[in-house]
Amino acid sequence: METKEAFANICERIWKQILSEEDLEPEIEASMRRVVAQLAMIAWNTCNTSESLSEAKDKVSEFAKQVYPECNNAANPLLNAVSIKWHDFGDDKTLIASSAVEYVDGKPRAIAYLKGELPAANEATSAFRSFMESPEVQERLKHVPPEKLKEEIGKLVAEYNASLPPVDDEGNEPPEELFEFPIKRDFLEESFQMTLWEVSLKDKTNMMKNIVKAHPYLAPICRNFEEYFKSTERVPKEERASYPGSVPELILTIMAVFSHTVHFEVIDEDLLAECEKISKKILDSFMKNDGSFHETVKTHEESDLIEFICERVALLNLPKNEYRKTLKALLAWGGAICAVRESQFPEEEYDFDEKNLKAFHLNVEFIGKDVSAVMQVREDMTFERLQDYITFMFDLDGEHLYRFNCDDGCHAISPDEDTDEVDVIFADECYVGHHLTLDDGANFVFDYGEENEFRITVQKVMKAKGLKCPKTISMTREPPFDWGR
């Protein structure tokens, strides 16, 4: 059995032991699966660097005491994983570089990444290890009392980070186009090409399975999506420029582009039926090909999306009946997306001077998590969009209720919250520039169960012209983060 299969086997056996003891909520279960994968990786590598089973057990027991001093049961999964690895997979001496949990065919599966599969992470880790193992650092640590060791290592980490050259953080930034309203055609095209050529067959397949399951309305036009993805994989590089892609890849692109600002779960059968009626005029004008299409579409809130859908489907050379059926379904879906987006970005109460917009530097501190960020946003950003951006940058998963309690007395809450409170306003109906100032900040609470709380203050105000917004100027810690989920 190869390393990856053996690792997945250990994780599943450990997980079954935990599951038999506790009845967990799905969110907690997912978090614990990730923890089990991390512990199993530690156990695996410890076995491969130990001379005996007892030595490996001693090492992981000591590790559990140091890392989880307040949890008496922390060593149990480690010890169990060590025993399974030593007895069942002792001949496999491959070291595991990192671990994760992914969903395959709708089921969670532990994934082992081996050396070389994460080159950037390995390079950074090796450089830091070389620094920590240097004679100068080792000599310095020799003279540090045990009770001061943790503090000294913290200083060393800070010194090491300060010695690194400036890094362009664009790779950690979501493209600003994701937060534009409306989305532009060129960005849709760029995203479609990325879906075609930069997303793996495995990832596209897994994502599409989840989409069809969550949005059965799309299932009839997504049959045989795996075959389409495999066809894309076989396209030679010299033929890529003229390759039209497929309907499933078109859907993946639209999902990826709009998922940061559209709550897809509110798109129900009633909304789709309503949008089918509205989209009929667009469908007919496009099918006639008499020049009326662009005139019909140009008044639409997301005209570029509608044009993108129609013109991309036209390139697929589908049979006439399938062509009309596919276009009808996608236009209704696109119309529903536009309707949801429009409701999230209402024009009411928008009184900003477009030619003289201001930008704010917001200091966003994650209370109790030792991490904060300075974010650059325009004054006409809604609190709904600010919530999307903050949770994206701080790696907080899922759709949860939230609220902003502003110092000026405004209480902006999640649009899906059912409340009888009279002194609140939905977050998609009020703007940052109306309630945040150099003197007045806000407290932001995301997920009432977890009570993730942030303090937001305005550091400075400037002209927005020429500035990228939203943008994260700085963070006190590097992503990805681990909040113990």
C-alpha positions as CSV (number, residue, x, y, z in Angstrom):
1,M,0.0,0.0,0.0
2,E,1.5,3.4,-1.0
3,T,2.1,6.1,1.5
4,K,-1.0,8.2,0.7
5,E,-3.3,5.2,1.0
6,A,-1.7,4.1,4.2
7,F,-2.0,7.6,5.7
8,A,-5.6,7.8,4.8
9,N,-6.2,4.4,6.3
10,I,-4.6,5.4,9.7
11,C,-6.7,8.6,9.8
12,E,-9.9,6.8,9.1
13,R,-9.3,4.2,11.8
14,I,-8.4,6.9,14.4
15,W,-11.5,8.9,13.4
16,K,-13.8,5.9,13.8
17,Q,-12.5,5.5,17.3
18,I,-13.4,9.2,18.1
19,L,-16.7,9.1,16.3
20,S,-17.8,6.0,18.3
21,E,-17.3,8.0,21.5
22,E,-19.0,11.3,20.5
23,D,-21.9,12.6,18.5
24,L,-20.5,15.7,16.9
25,E,-22.0,18.6,14.9
26,P,-20.9,18.6,11.2
27,E,-18.8,21.7,11.6
28,I,-17.0,20.4,14.6
29,E,-16.5,17.0,13.0
30,A,-14.9,18.6,10.0
31,S,-12.5,20.6,12.2
32,M,-11.6,17.5,14.2
33,R,-10.9,15.5,11.1
34,R,-8.3,18.1,10.1
35,V,-6.8,17.9,13.6
36,V,-6.7,14.1,13.4
37,A,-4.9,14.4,10.0
38,Q,-2.3,16.7,11.5
39,L,-1.7,14.4,14.5
40,A,-1.5,11.3,12.3
41,M,1.2,13.1,10.2
42,I,3.2,13.8,13.4
43,A,2.8,10.2,14.5
44,W,3.9,8.9,11.0
45,N,7.0,11.0,10.8
46,T,7.9,10.3,14.5
47,C,7.8,6.5,13.8
48,N,10.1,7.0,10.7
49,T,12.7,8.9,12.8
50,S,12.6,6.5,15.9
51,E,14.6,3.4,16.6
52,S,11.8,1.6,18.5
53,L,8.0,1.8,19.1
54,S,8.6,2.8,22.7
55,E,10.9,5.7,21.6
56,A,8.2,6.9,19.2
57,K,5.5,6.7,21.9
58,D,7.7,8.7,24.3
59,K,8.3,11.4,21.7
60,V,4.6,11.9,20.9
61,S,3.7,11.8,24.6
62,E,6.2,14.6,25.3
63,F,4.9,16.5,22.2
64,A,1.3,16.3,23.5
65,K,2.4,17.6,27.0
66,Q,4.2,20.6,25.5
67,V,1.6,21.5,22.8
68,Y,-1.6,20.5,24.7
69,P,-0.7,21.0,28.4
70,E,-4.3,21.4,29.5
71,C,-5.7,18.4,27.6
72,N,-5.1,15.1,29.3
73,N,-6.5,13.1,26.3
74,A,-4.4,14.8,23.6
75,A,-1.9,12.0,23.5
76,N,-4.4,9.2,22.9
77,P,-4.9,9.7,19.1
78,L,-1.2,10.3,18.7
79,L,-0.4,7.0,20.5
80,N,-3.0,5.1,18.6
81,A,-1.7,6.4,15.3
82,V,1.9,5.5,16.3
83,S,0.8,1.9,17.1
84,I,-1.0,1.5,13.8
85,K,1.8,3.0,11.8
86,W,4.5,0.9,13.5
87,H,2.7,-2.4,13.3
88,D,0.8,-2.1,9.9
89,F,3.0,0.2,7.8
90,G,6.4,0.1,9.5
91,D,8.2,-0.7,6.2
92,D,7.1,2.7,4.6
93,K,9.9,5.2,5.5
94,T,8.6,8.0,3.4
95,L,8.2,11.3,5.3
96,I,5.0,13.3,4.9
97,A,5.4,17.1,4.3
98,S,1.9,18.2,5.0
99,S,-1.7,16.9,5.5
100,A,-5.2,18.0,4.7
101,V,-8.8,16.7,4.5
102,E,-10.6,16.8,1.1
103,Y,-14.0,15.6,0.0
104,V,-13.9,12.8,-2.6
105,D,-17.3,11.6,-3.9
106,G,-18.9,13.5,-1.1
107,K,-16.9,11.7,1.6
108,P,-14.0,13.2,3.7
109,R,-10.6,11.7,3.1
110,A,-7.3,12.5,4.6
111,I,-4.6,13.6,2.1
112,A,-0.9,13.3,2.6
113,Y,1.4,15.6,0.7
114,L,5.0,14.3,0.2
115,K,8.2,16.2,-0.1
116,G,8.3,18.1,-3.4
117,E,4.6,18.3,-3.8
118,L,4.5,21.7,-1.9
119,P,7.7,23.3,-3.2
120,A,7.1,26.8,-2.0
121,A,6.2,25.7,1.5
122,N,9.2,23.3,1.6
123,E,11.6,26.0,0.5
124,A,10.4,28.4,3.2
125,T,10.4,25.7,5.9
126,S,14.0,24.6,4.9
127,A,15.2,28.2,5.1
128,F,13.7,28.7,8.5
129,R,15.1,25.4,9.7
130,S,18.6,26.3,8.5
131,F,18.3,29.6,10.5
132,M,17.2,27.9,13.7
133,E,19.9,25.2,13.4
134,S,22.7,27.7,12.7
135,P,25.6,27.7,15.3
136,E,24.8,31.3,16.3
137,V,21.2,30.5,17.2
138,Q,22.0,27.2,18.9
139,E,24.6,28.9,21.0
140,R,22.2,31.6,22.0
141,L,19.5,29.1,23.0
142,K,22.0,27.2,25.2
143,H,22.1,30.1,27.7
144,V,18.3,30.6,27.9
145,P,16.5,29.3,31.1
146,P,13.8,26.7,30.4
147,E,11.0,29.1,31.6
148,K,12.2,31.8,29.1
149,L,12.7,29.4,26.1
150,K,9.3,30.0,24.5
151,E,9.7,33.8,24.8
152,E,13.2,33.6,23.2
153,I,12.0,31.5,20.3
154,G,9.3,34.0,19.7
155,K,12.0,36.7,19.5
156,L,14.0,34.6,17.0
157,V,11.0,34.1,14.8
158,A,10.4,37.9,14.8
159,E,14.0,38.5,13.9
160,Y,13.9,36.0,11.1
161,N,10.8,37.5,9.6
162,A,12.3,41.0,9.8
163,S,15.3,39.8,8.0
164,L,13.3,38.5,5.0
165,P,13.1,40.8,1.9
166,P,9.8,42.5,1.2
167,V,7.3,40.2,-0.3
168,D,4.6,41.1,-2.8
169,D,1.4,40.1,-1.0
170,E,-0.7,40.1,-4.2
171,G,-0.8,36.3,-4.1
172,N,-2.8,36.4,-0.9
173,E,-5.2,39.1,-2.1
174,P,-8.5,38.2,-3.7
175,P,-8.7,40.0,-7.1
176,E,-10.4,43.4,-6.7
177,E,-12.6,42.5,-9.7
178,L,-14.4,40.0,-7.5
179,F,-15.9,42.9,-5.5
180,E,-16.8,45.1,-8.5
181,F,-20.4,45.8,-9.4
182,P,-21.1,44.9,-12.1
183,I,-18.5,42.2,-13.0
184,K,-16.6,43.1,-16.2
185,R,-16.5,40.9,-19.3
186,D,-12.7,40.7,-19.5
187,F,-12.5,39.4,-16.0
188,L,-15.1,36.7,-16.7
189,E,-13.1,35.7,-19.8
190,E,-9.8,35.6,-17.8
191,S,-11.5,33.5,-15.1
192,F,-12.9,31.1,-17.7
193,Q,-9.4,30.5,-19.1
194,M,-8.1,29.9,-15.6
195,T,-10.8,27.3,-15.0
196,L,-10.0,25.6,-18.2
197,W,-6.2,25.4,-17.9
198,E,-5.2,26.0,-14.3
199,V,-7.7,24.0,-12.2
200,S,-6.9,20.3,-12.0
201,L,-9.2,17.6,-13.3
202,K,-9.7,16.3,-9.7
203,D,-10.6,19.7,-8.3
204,K,-13.0,20.5,-11.1
205,T,-14.7,17.1,-10.7
206,N,-15.0,17.5,-6.9
207,M,-16.4,21.0,-7.2
208,M,-18.9,20.1,-9.8
209,K,-20.2,17.2,-7.8
210,N,-20.8,19.6,-4.9
211,I,-22.5,22.2,-7.2
212,V,-24.9,19.7,-8.8
213,K,-25.8,18.4,-5.3
214,A,-26.4,21.9,-3.9
215,H,-28.1,23.2,-7.1
216,P,-30.1,20.4,-8.7
217,Y,-31.5,23.0,-11.1
218,L,-28.2,22.9,-13.0
219,A,-27.9,19.0,-13.1
220,P,-29.7,18.5,-16.4
221,I,-27.3,20.7,-18.3
222,C,-24.2,19.2,-16.5
223,R,-24.5,15.6,-17.5
224,N,-21.2,13.8,-18.2
225,F,-19.2,16.7,-16.8
226,E,-16.3,14.4,-16.0
227,E,-16.0,13.5,-19.7
228,Y,-15.9,17.2,-20.6
229,F,-13.2,17.9,-18.0
230,K,-11.1,14.9,-19.4
231,S,-11.5,16.3,-22.9
232,T,-10.1,19.6,-21.7
233,E,-7.1,17.8,-20.2
234,R,-6.3,16.3,-23.6
235,V,-6.2,19.6,-25.5
236,P,-2.7,20.3,-26.9
237,K,-1.2,23.6,-25.9
238,E,-1.2,24.9,-29.4
239,E,-5.0,24.4,-29.7
240,R,-6.0,26.0,-26.4
241,A,-6.6,29.5,-27.9
242,S,-9.5,28.2,-30.0
243,Y,-10.9,25.6,-27.5
244,P,-14.5,26.6,-26.5
245,G,-14.7,24.7,-23.2
246,S,-18.0,23.3,-21.9
247,V,-21.1,24.2,-20.0
248,P,-19.9,22.7,-16.7
249,E,-16.7,24.7,-16.9
250,L,-18.7,27.8,-17.7
251,I,-20.8,27.1,-14.5
252,L,-17.6,26.6,-12.4
253,T,-16.3,30.0,-13.6
254,I,-19.5,31.8,-12.7
255,M,-19.6,30.2,-9.3
256,A,-16.0,31.1,-8.6
257,V,-16.4,34.7,-9.7
258,F,-19.7,35.5,-7.9
259,S,-19.3,33.3,-4.8
260,H,-17.7,36.1,-2.8
261,T,-20.6,38.5,-3.2
262,V,-23.6,36.3,-3.9
263,H,-25.4,34.0,-1.4
264,F,-26.3,31.2,-3.8
265,E,-28.4,29.4,-1.3
266,V,-31.2,32.1,-1.6
267,I,-31.7,31.2,-5.2
268,D,-34.8,29.0,-5.1
269,E,-37.3,27.6,-7.5
270,D,-39.6,30.7,-7.3
271,L,-36.8,33.1,-8.1
272,L,-35.6,30.9,-11.0
273,A,-39.1,30.7,-12.4
274,E,-39.5,34.4,-12.2
275,C,-36.1,34.9,-13.9
276,E,-37.0,32.4,-16.7
277,K,-39.9,34.7,-17.7
278,I,-37.7,37.8,-17.6
279,S,-34.9,36.1,-19.5
280,K,-37.2,35.0,-22.4
281,K,-36.9,38.3,-24.1
282,I,-33.1,38.1,-23.9
283,L,-33.1,34.5,-25.2
284,D,-35.3,35.3,-28.1
285,S,-33.3,38.4,-29.2
286,F,-30.1,36.4,-29.1
287,M,-31.5,33.4,-31.0
288,K,-32.9,35.7,-33.7
289,N,-29.4,37.2,-34.3
290,D,-31.0,40.4,-35.8
291,G,-28.9,42.9,-33.9
292,S,-31.4,43.5,-31.2
293,F,-29.5,41.4,-28.5
294,H,-27.1,44.1,-27.3
295,E,-29.8,46.7,-27.2
296,T,-31.9,44.3,-25.1
297,V,-29.1,43.5,-22.7
298,K,-27.4,46.8,-22.2
299,T,-29.9,48.0,-19.6
300,H,-29.4,44.8,-17.5
301,E,-27.6,45.3,-14.2
302,E,-25.0,42.6,-15.1
303,S,-25.0,42.9,-18.9
304,D,-21.5,41.6,-19.2
305,L,-22.5,38.3,-17.5
306,I,-25.5,37.9,-19.8
307,E,-23.4,38.5,-22.9
308,F,-20.7,36.2,-21.6
309,I,-23.2,33.3,-21.1
310,C,-24.8,33.7,-24.5
311,E,-21.7,34.1,-26.5
312,R,-19.8,31.3,-24.8
313,V,-22.7,28.8,-25.2
314,A,-22.9,29.8,-28.9
315,L,-19.3,28.6,-29.4
316,L,-20.1,25.1,-28.1
317,N,-22.0,24.0,-31.3
318,L,-24.7,22.2,-29.4
319,P,-27.7,20.6,-31.2
320,K,-30.5,23.2,-31.6
321,N,-32.9,21.8,-28.9
322,E,-30.0,21.3,-26.4
323,Y,-28.7,24.7,-27.3
324,R,-31.9,26.5,-26.5
325,K,-32.5,24.4,-23.3
326,T,-29.0,25.1,-22.0
327,L,-29.2,28.8,-22.8
328,K,-32.6,29.1,-21.2
329,A,-31.4,27.5,-18.0
330,L,-28.2,29.5,-17.8
331,L,-29.9,32.8,-18.5
332,A,-32.5,32.1,-15.7
333,W,-29.6,31.2,-13.3
334,G,-27.6,34.3,-14.4
335,G,-30.7,36.4,-13.9
336,A,-31.2,35.0,-10.4
337,I,-27.5,35.8,-9.6
338,C,-28.1,39.4,-10.9
339,A,-31.2,39.7,-8.8
340,V,-29.5,38.6,-5.6
341,R,-26.5,40.8,-6.3
342,E,-28.7,43.8,-7.0
343,S,-30.5,43.2,-3.7
344,Q,-27.1,43.1,-1.9
345,F,-26.0,46.4,-3.6
346,P,-29.0,48.6,-3.4
347,E,-28.9,52.1,-5.0
348,E,-31.2,53.5,-2.3
349,E,-29.4,55.8,0.2
350,Y,-26.3,55.9,-2.1
351,D,-25.4,59.6,-2.0
352,F,-21.6,59.5,-2.6
353,D,-19.9,61.8,-5.1
354,E,-18.5,59.3,-7.7
355,K,-15.8,61.8,-8.8
356,N,-14.6,62.5,-5.3
357,L,-14.8,59.2,-3.4
358,K,-12.8,58.7,-0.3
359,A,-10.8,55.7,0.8
360,F,-10.3,54.5,4.4
361,H,-7.5,52.6,6.0
362,L,-9.3,50.4,8.5
363,N,-7.4,48.6,11.2
364,V,-9.2,45.3,11.8
365,E,-8.2,43.5,14.9
366,F,-9.4,39.9,15.5
367,I,-10.0,40.0,19.3
368,G,-8.2,37.2,21.2
369,K,-6.4,35.8,18.1
370,D,-3.2,37.8,18.1
371,V,-3.7,38.9,14.4
372,S,-4.9,42.1,12.8
373,A,-4.9,43.7,9.4
374,V,-5.0,47.1,7.8
375,M,-7.5,47.2,4.9
376,Q,-8.0,49.9,2.3
377,V,-11.7,50.3,1.3
378,R,-13.8,52.9,-0.4
379,E,-16.4,54.8,1.5
380,D,-19.2,53.4,-0.7
381,M,-18.5,49.8,0.3
382,T,-21.6,48.3,2.0
383,F,-21.1,46.5,5.4
384,E,-22.2,43.3,3.6
385,R,-19.2,43.6,1.3
386,L,-17.0,44.5,4.2
387,Q,-18.1,41.4,5.9
388,D,-17.3,39.3,2.8
389,Y,-13.8,40.8,2.6
390,I,-12.9,40.5,6.3
391,T,-14.0,36.9,6.5
392,F,-12.1,36.1,3.2
393,M,-8.9,37.6,4.5
394,F,-9.1,36.0,7.9
395,D,-10.0,32.6,6.4
396,L,-13.3,32.2,8.2
397,D,-15.5,29.5,6.5
398,G,-19.2,29.2,5.9
399,E,-22.3,31.4,5.8
400,H,-23.2,32.7,9.3
401,L,-25.2,35.5,10.9
402,Y,-23.2,38.6,11.8
403,R,-23.6,42.2,12.9
404,F,-21.7,45.5,13.0
405,N,-22.2,47.5,16.1
406,C,-21.0,51.0,15.1
407,D,-20.0,53.6,17.6
408,D,-22.4,56.1,16.1
409,G,-25.3,53.8,17.1
410,C,-25.9,52.0,13.8
411,H,-26.5,48.2,14.1
412,A,-26.0,46.6,10.7
413,I,-27.0,42.9,10.6
414,S,-26.9,40.0,8.2
415,P,-29.6,40.3,5.6
416,D,-30.8,36.7,6.3
417,E,-31.3,37.4,10.0
418,D,-34.9,37.1,11.2
419,T,-35.3,39.7,13.9
420,D,-37.9,41.8,15.6
421,E,-35.4,44.5,16.6
422,V,-36.4,48.0,15.5
423,D,-33.1,49.8,15.7
424,V,-31.2,47.6,13.2
425,I,-30.6,47.9,9.4
426,F,-29.5,45.2,7.0
427,A,-25.8,45.3,6.2
428,D,-26.5,45.4,2.4
429,E,-28.4,48.7,2.9
430,C,-25.8,50.8,4.6
431,Y,-22.4,52.0,3.7
432,V,-19.0,52.3,5.5
433,G,-18.7,56.0,4.7
434,H,-22.0,56.8,6.5
435,H,-21.0,55.3,9.8
436,L,-17.2,55.1,10.2
437,T,-15.0,58.1,10.9
438,L,-11.7,58.8,12.4
439,D,-13.5,59.1,15.7
440,D,-16.2,56.4,15.3
441,G,-15.3,52.7,14.7
442,A,-17.3,49.5,15.0
443,N,-17.3,46.0,16.6
444,F,-18.0,43.2,14.1
445,V,-19.2,39.8,15.3
446,F,-19.2,36.9,12.8
447,D,-21.0,33.6,13.6
448,Y,-23.0,34.0,16.8
449,G,-22.1,30.5,17.9
450,E,-18.3,31.0,17.7
451,E,-18.5,34.7,18.6
452,N,-15.6,35.7,16.3
453,E,-15.2,39.4,17.2
454,F,-13.3,42.1,15.5
455,R,-12.6,45.7,16.4
456,I,-12.6,48.1,13.4
457,T,-11.1,51.6,13.6
458,V,-10.3,54.2,10.9
459,Q,-6.6,55.0,10.7
460,K,-6.7,57.6,8.0
461,V,-8.9,59.0,5.2
462,M,-7.7,59.8,1.7
463,K,-8.8,60.3,-1.9
464,A,-9.8,57.0,-3.5
465,K,-8.9,58.0,-7.0
466,G,-6.1,55.7,-8.3
467,L,-6.2,53.4,-5.3
468,K,-6.9,49.7,-5.4
469,C,-9.9,48.9,-3.2
470,P,-10.5,46.7,-1.4
471,K,-6.8,45.9,-0.6
472,T,-5.1,44.5,2.5
473,I,-2.2,46.8,3.3
474,S,-0.6,44.7,6.0
475,M,-1.3,41.7,8.3
476,T,0.5,40.9,11.6
477,R,0.5,37.2,10.7
478,E,0.9,35.3,7.5
479,P,-2.0,33.3,6.1
480,P,-3.2,30.5,6.1
481,F,-4.5,30.7,9.6
482,D,-5.6,27.9,12.0
483,W,-8.4,28.9,14.3
484,G,-8.7,25.5,15.9
485,R,-11.6,24.5,13.6
